[in-house]
Amino acid sequence: MHRPLAASILVPALLAALLPGAASAATAPAGKFTATAKVSSVDEAAAQGAQIFANDTFGTKQTWVPPNAFSSHAMTCAACHTDGGKSEGTTPAGAHLPSLIGAAAKYPKFKAKKHAVYTLERQIVHCVRAGIMGKPPAYNSPEMIDLVAYLTQLSKGATMGQQFK
């Protein structure tokens, strides 16, 4: 078997699948915010993360009715985490959610109910699956990196490591 030939066929296909910049935002499904693979700063990644947080439905069919609205909207992170996560939020079922300011500084943390250590990325995956009921971004995807940059930006100035004894 001639491996370079196989690689020459597979590598471009893999790159096209892995780089969201290969597909334009115009061809993305409705409710899907497509991050670009190239950013020029952490602040730009955080800004893209804020857009994902506010607009990406992660493919969910779940809807919610925002306060003072007349119609329902597809679920996004902003459905529960109001004001971009900068103030206290509420789930559609009425459960209280704390502000996300400083939240990134609390990870990794041990979750006794799960008997596991959760990273910020793992918590994002959990929220997208359980809260939005959508398909979460892959751990090393540009979307996940942008979401982590956004949540970390909200934690700027927070003391890190207090979860460690």
C-alpha positions as CSV (number, residue, x, y, z in Angstrom):
1,M,0.0,0.0,0.0
2,H,1.3,3.4,-1.0
3,R,0.7,5.6,2.1
4,P,1.5,9.0,0.6
5,L,-1.3,8.5,-2.0
6,A,-3.8,7.6,0.8
7,A,-2.6,10.6,2.8
8,S,-2.9,12.9,-0.2
9,I,-6.6,11.9,-0.5
10,L,-7.5,11.9,3.3
11,V,-5.6,14.9,4.5
12,P,-7.5,17.5,2.4
13,A,-10.8,15.8,3.3
14,L,-9.9,15.9,7.0
15,L,-8.8,19.5,6.9
16,A,-12.1,20.5,5.2
17,A,-14.0,18.7,7.9
18,L,-12.0,20.1,10.7
19,L,-11.6,23.8,9.7
20,P,-14.9,25.6,10.0
21,G,-13.4,28.4,7.9
22,A,-13.8,26.1,5.0
23,A,-17.6,26.5,5.2
24,S,-18.9,30.0,5.1
25,A,-21.3,31.3,7.8
26,A,-23.8,31.9,4.9
27,T,-24.0,28.1,4.3
28,A,-24.2,27.2,8.0
29,P,-27.5,25.9,9.2
30,A,-29.8,28.4,10.8
31,G,-28.9,29.0,14.4
32,K,-25.3,27.8,13.9
33,F,-22.6,30.4,14.5
34,T,-19.5,29.3,12.6
35,A,-16.3,30.5,14.2
36,T,-13.3,31.2,12.0
37,A,-10.2,29.2,12.6
38,K,-8.0,32.3,12.4
39,V,-8.1,35.0,15.0
40,S,-5.6,37.8,15.7
41,S,-6.0,38.0,19.5
42,V,-7.5,36.3,22.6
43,D,-9.9,39.3,22.7
44,E,-11.1,38.4,19.2
45,A,-11.6,34.8,20.2
46,A,-13.6,35.9,23.2
47,A,-15.7,38.2,21.0
48,Q,-16.4,35.2,18.8
49,G,-17.2,33.1,21.9
50,A,-19.7,35.8,23.0
51,Q,-21.4,35.5,19.6
52,I,-21.5,31.7,19.9
53,F,-22.9,32.0,23.5
54,A,-25.6,34.3,22.3
55,N,-26.6,32.8,19.0
56,D,-25.6,29.2,18.5
57,T,-28.4,26.7,19.0
58,F,-26.1,23.7,18.7
59,G,-28.7,22.0,16.5
60,T,-31.4,21.8,19.2
61,K,-35.1,21.7,18.6
62,Q,-35.8,23.0,22.1
63,T,-37.4,26.5,22.4
64,W,-38.0,29.1,25.1
65,V,-39.9,32.3,25.4
66,P,-37.7,35.2,26.6
67,P,-39.2,37.6,29.2
68,N,-41.4,40.3,27.5
69,A,-41.3,38.4,24.2
70,F,-44.3,37.4,22.1
71,S,-42.8,34.2,20.5
72,S,-40.5,31.4,21.2
73,H,-36.8,31.2,20.2
74,A,-34.4,28.3,19.8
75,M,-32.4,27.5,22.9
76,T,-28.9,29.1,23.2
77,C,-26.6,29.6,26.1
78,A,-28.2,33.0,26.5
79,A,-31.6,31.4,27.2
80,C,-30.5,30.6,30.7
81,H,-27.5,32.8,31.2
82,T,-28.9,36.3,30.9
83,D,-26.9,39.3,29.8
84,G,-24.2,37.1,28.3
85,G,-23.8,35.3,31.6
86,K,-22.9,38.5,33.4
87,S,-25.9,38.4,35.7
88,E,-27.9,35.7,37.5
89,G,-29.9,33.5,35.2
90,T,-32.8,31.1,35.4
91,T,-33.5,27.9,33.5
92,P,-36.8,27.5,31.6
93,A,-37.8,25.2,34.5
94,G,-37.2,28.0,37.0
95,A,-33.9,26.9,38.6
96,H,-31.6,29.6,39.7
97,L,-28.2,30.0,37.9
98,P,-25.4,32.1,39.3
99,S,-23.6,34.7,37.2
100,L,-20.8,33.3,35.1
101,I,-18.4,36.1,36.1
102,G,-15.5,34.3,37.8
103,A,-16.8,30.9,36.8
104,A,-13.8,29.9,34.7
105,A,-11.5,30.5,37.7
106,K,-13.4,27.7,39.5
107,Y,-12.3,25.0,37.1
108,P,-11.2,22.3,37.2
109,K,-13.4,21.2,40.0
110,F,-14.5,17.9,41.6
111,K,-18.2,17.1,41.2
112,A,-19.1,14.6,44.0
113,K,-22.4,13.5,42.4
114,K,-20.5,12.5,39.2
115,H,-17.4,11.3,41.1
116,A,-15.3,13.1,38.5
117,V,-13.2,16.2,37.9
118,Y,-14.8,18.6,35.5
119,T,-12.8,21.0,33.3
120,L,-14.5,24.1,31.9
121,E,-14.7,22.4,28.5
122,R,-16.5,19.4,30.1
123,Q,-18.9,21.7,31.9
124,I,-19.7,23.4,28.5
125,V,-20.3,20.0,26.9
126,H,-22.6,19.1,29.8
127,C,-24.6,22.4,29.6
128,V,-25.0,22.0,25.8
129,R,-26.2,18.4,26.1
130,A,-28.4,18.6,29.2
131,G,-29.5,22.3,29.1
132,I,-29.8,23.1,25.5
133,M,-30.2,19.5,24.4
134,G,-27.9,20.1,21.5
135,K,-24.7,18.7,20.1
136,P,-21.8,20.3,21.9
137,P,-18.7,21.5,20.1
138,A,-15.7,19.2,20.0
139,Y,-13.1,19.8,22.7
140,N,-10.4,21.3,20.5
141,S,-12.7,22.9,18.0
142,P,-12.5,26.7,17.3
143,E,-16.0,27.0,18.8
144,M,-15.0,25.4,22.1
145,I,-11.8,27.5,22.2
146,D,-13.8,30.7,21.6
147,L,-16.4,29.7,24.3
148,V,-13.6,29.1,26.8
149,A,-11.9,32.4,25.9
150,Y,-15.2,34.2,26.4
151,L,-15.9,32.6,29.8
152,T,-12.3,33.1,30.8
153,Q,-12.6,36.8,29.9
154,L,-15.6,37.0,32.2
155,S,-13.3,35.7,34.9
156,K,-10.6,38.3,34.4
157,G,-9.4,39.4,37.9
158,A,-11.0,36.4,39.7
159,T,-8.7,34.5,42.0
160,M,-7.9,31.1,40.5
161,G,-7.3,27.9,42.4
162,Q,-9.6,28.4,45.4
163,Q,-11.1,25.0,44.7
164,F,-7.9,23.3,45.7
165,K,-7.4,22.7,49.4
